Amino acid sequence: MALIVEDGTGVSGANTYVTLAEFKAWADERGITYDNDAKVTEHIYRAMDFIERQNFQGRKANETQALQFPRTDVMIDGYYIDANEIPKELKIAEYEQINIEHLGYSDLASVDRRTTSETIGSISVTYASNSSSKTDTPALTLALKKLILSKQEVTRS
């Protein structure tokens, strides 16, 4: 399947907010390595699986659109974005999630049994009792922060 980019017009069959070239340019500017185009495309699909599961502000601009954006009633930094806008924050979140998929830290991946002590040959590792079995990804959290409903917010339909 080919990447079909949502541009804010409710593109039929859209499955991403960014192009392969946009991701590669973003990664290159930051010195982030990535795989070949086929593998990066797989990571884009997985990243979108994660992005599309988020609880975003506002409502879809059109009930028949393929993706969560474009949306109405989305406020960033005190200003409503246009109903046909794909916010830069969303694209950054997708870039970050694509990189997370590349690194193998996906929140969509199965969580293995938590290991508290492990010995391989002469090397031994013991994890703190309060350590998480998931890797924290603050760059993604920050990218999504302005778009996601906080747990305290209540919305009306």
Buried (B, 14 or more C-beta within 10 A) or exposed (E): EEBBBBEBEBBEEBBBBBEBEBBBEBBEEEEBEBEEEEEBBBBBBBBBBBBBEEEBBBBBBEEEBBBBBBBBEBEBEEEEBEBBBBBEBBBBBBBBBBBBBBEEBBBEEEEEEEEEEEEEEEEEEEEEEEEEEEEEBEBBEEBBEBBBEEEEEEEEE
